[in-house]
């Protein structure tokens, strides 16, 4: 199922690129990535609290 979803997403992105241009396709891609990440966070697959610890430089 994951391959089919990826294939469909890729085909839709190319269709948007062809019909609306590269700028709109980029916005579409960015929106999709943000939505995917939000879904992963809400499902508990990604711990947002752990991201802050990684950003702090340890000496």
DAPEPE-V861502 format. One record per backbone hydrogen bond with DSSP energy under -0.5 kcal/mol. NH is the residue of the N-H (numbers start at 1). CO is the residue of the C=O. If there is no record, write none. Layout:
NH/CO
NH/CO
This chain:
5/1
6/2
7/3
8/4
9/5
10/6
11/7
12/8
13/9
14/10
15/11
16/12
17/13
18/14
19/15
20/16
21/16
21/17
25/21
26/22
27/23
28/24
29/25
30/26
31/27
32/28
33/29
34/30
35/31
36/32
37/33
38/34
39/35
40/36
41/37
42/38
43/39
44/40
44/41
45/40
46/40
48/46
50/47
51/47
51/48
52/48
53/49
54/50
55/51
56/52
